[in-house]
Amino acid sequence: MTSVLVILAIVLLLIGLLGTFMPALPGLPLMFGGAWLLALSSDYQIMGTGTLITLAILTALGCGMDYMAGVLGAKHSGASRKAIWGAFIGAIIGMFFALPGMILGPLIGAAIGEFIARRNLVAAGKVGFATLISLVLGVVAKIGCAFAILITIAVMYLYYLY
């Protein structure tokens, strides 16, 4: 039974790592699930409650940064309230259109919202570009959280072995 849990945990960790790059998969939650299965397989002797809470915080932080990056980028660029709502709605709609939708959804939503609010094409383009840059930074943060999860797991197992 333990070997089945370990194999399933490794599969979840690998699929989760792939999911940090592909928007269709919930990467960080899958990685947390894999970490939890690894902890369960060792009866929480290698990774205990503190480690799992830390990994849960990393997971929530990475997911939150990924989803809110477009909205915060639009807000930072001086966007109107309609542009911020447009970025949020565009991110939600974009999730259903794979990678192009995840990139273009918030950008287009923010630009449309800004254009509706100010009727200025240059301001709409500026807000859209700032949203795109912040989305890239959000993905980088999510990837950083994914590697932090992997490093935490590796350190816990190396500490246990030595």
URRAKA-V827915 format. One line per field, one symbol per residue. phi: phi as a letter, one per 20 degrees, with the letter a starting at -180 (. if undefined). Layout:
phi=???
This chain:
phi=.fffffffffffffffffffedffdfgffffffffffffffdlmeedefffffffffffffffffffeffffffffenfffffffffffffffffeclffffeegffffffffffffdlcfffffffffffffffffffffffffffffffffffffffffd
